[in-house]
Amino acid sequence: MKELLLVCVGSFFGGGARYLVGRVFQTWAAESFPWGTMTVNVVGCFLIGLLSGMSLGGQISPTTKLVLVTGFCGGFTTFSTFMNENLLLGRDGALLSAVLYTLASLVLGLIAVVIGYQLAK
C-alpha cells in the first residue's frame, strides 16, 4: 500500500507538470501542431532515461525510482494524447504533419533517453 501511495503522489505532480509544460509550449507554438505534447514526451523520455540510469548505477534508491519513474514520469508523459493527436491530424487531412510529428517524437525521444542514460553514468 505504501508503494501505491508513493506512485500516486509522483503521478499527481507529474500530471500537473505535464499540464503546465504542455500549456507553455503550446501557447508559444502554432495551434495546428501539438508542440506541447511533443515537448512533454521528449522531456519525459529524457527524465526516464536519466532516472533509470541513476537507479542502475545505485545513485537513487528503489523507492525514489518508484516515485520519480513510475509515478512522476508516468503522470508526466502523454503517449495516449500523442496517439490521439496523430489520429486527429490524419483525420483532418494533415498526413504530412502526422508523419513528421510521429517521426520527430520517436527520434527525439530515443535521443533524449540515450542522453539521459549517458548523463547518469
Beta strands, then each sheet from edge to edge (+ up, - down):
end
